[in-house]
Amino acid sequence: MNAAFSYIPREIAFSDIYVPPLLVAALLGLVLTSVTVRLLNKLRWHRFFVSPPLVELSLAVIYTVLISIFLISA
């Protein structure tokens, strides 16, 4: 098999349901974002941000990208 085809993402199977890897990474990213935002709110660090919803969106994107690069594609 060609080395270029070994890095093509494949579907992830949950019993008989096939889901795209980016969907799994996005769901995990949202879960991690929720945990992080709750921790930031508990520590009252959210008051240091000008726009907390923008920080939450940025964290979701960062977590999704990191999960899709390091966990799903491996």
Backbone hydrogen bonds, N-H to C=O, Kabsch-Sander energy under -0.5 kcal/mol:
donor,donor_aa,acceptor,acceptor_aa,energy
5,F,2,N,-0.7
6,S,2,N,-0.5
6,S,3,A,-0.7
7,Y,4,A,-0.7
8,I,5,F,-0.9
12,I,19,V,-2.9
13,A,11,E,-0.5
14,F,12,I,-0.5
14,F,17,I,-3.0
15,S,13,A,-0.6
16,D,14,F,-0.6
17,I,14,F,-2.3
18,Y,16,D,-0.5
19,V,12,I,-2.5
19,V,17,I,-0.5
23,L,20,P,-0.6
24,V,20,P,-1.4
25,A,21,P,-2.4
26,A,22,L,-2.4
27,L,23,L,-2.2
28,L,24,V,-2.3
29,G,25,A,-2.3
30,L,26,A,-2.3
31,V,27,L,-1.9
32,L,28,L,-2.5
33,T,29,G,-2.1
34,S,30,L,-2.2
35,V,31,V,-2.1
36,T,32,L,-2.4
37,V,33,T,-2.9
38,R,34,S,-2.1
39,L,35,V,-2.0
40,L,36,T,-2.6
41,N,37,V,-2.5
42,K,38,R,-2.3
43,L,39,L,-2.2
44,R,41,N,-0.6
45,W,40,L,-2.6
46,H,40,L,-0.8
48,F,45,W,-1.7
49,F,46,H,-1.2
54,L,51,S,-0.5
55,V,51,S,-1.6
56,E,52,P,-2.3
57,L,53,P,-2.3
58,S,54,L,-2.3
59,L,55,V,-2.5
60,A,56,E,-2.0
61,V,57,L,-2.1
62,I,58,S,-2.6
63,Y,59,L,-2.8
64,T,60,A,-2.2
65,V,61,V,-2.4
66,L,62,I,-2.5
67,I,63,Y,-2.5
68,S,64,T,-2.4
69,I,65,V,-2.0
70,F,66,L,-2.6
71,L,67,I,-2.0
72,I,67,I,-2.1
73,S,68,S,-1.0
